[in-house]
Amino acid sequence: MNEVIVATDLTNSKIDRQNILNNNFAVSEIEKACSIKVILQICLKYLLLTITVLIYNLSFTRGWR
């Protein structure tokens, strides 16, 4: 038998949101996804700071102009 999985709009269903939060696997996957997103945001900020330093010929040891 083929199972049909229907996407649920969690914004409209308090019961479905609670079911997700009671599902340890789902919570674990959400935590992993959030961690990856935070790591990528930190890397992007570091990259942008590095590019800014290179463009304006700044030095972390000299301080900001």
C-alpha positions in Angstrom: 0.0 0.0 0.0 1.2 3.5 -0.8 0.8 6.0 2.0 -0.1 9.5 1.2 1.5 12.1 3.4 -0.5 15.3 3.6 1.3 18.5 4.6 -0.3 20.2 7.5 -0.5 24.0 8.0 0.9 24.3 11.6 -0.1 27.9 11.8 -3.7 27.0 12.0 -3.7 23.9 14.2 -2.8 24.0 17.9 -3.1 20.2 18.1 -0.7 19.6 15.1 1.8 22.0 16.7 1.6 20.1 20.0 2.0 16.8 18.2 5.2 18.0 16.6 6.6 19.2 19.9 5.7 15.8 21.5 7.6 14.0 18.8 11.3 13.7 20.0 12.5 12.9 16.4 10.9 16.0 15.0 12.2 18.2 17.8 15.7 16.8 17.3 15.6 17.5 13.5 14.3 21.1 14.2 17.2 21.6 16.6 19.7 20.4 14.1 18.3 22.6 11.4 18.4 25.6 13.7 22.0 24.9 14.7 23.1 24.7 11.1 21.3 28.0 10.3 23.1 29.7 13.2 26.5 28.4 12.1 25.9 29.6 8.6 24.8 33.1 9.8 28.0 33.4 12.0 30.2 32.3 9.0 28.5 34.9 6.8 29.0 37.7 9.3 32.7 36.8 9.6 33.0 36.7 5.8 31.4 40.1 5.4 33.6 41.6 8.2 36.7 40.1 6.5 35.7 41.6 3.2 35.0 45.0 4.8 38.5 44.9 6.5 40.1 44.1 3.2 38.3 46.7 1.2 39.0 49.5 3.6 42.5 48.3 4.5 41.6 48.1 8.2 43.5 46.2 10.8 42.0 44.6 13.9 45.1 45.5 15.8 44.9 49.2 14.8 41.3 49.5 15.6 38.6 51.2 13.5 39.1 54.6 11.9 
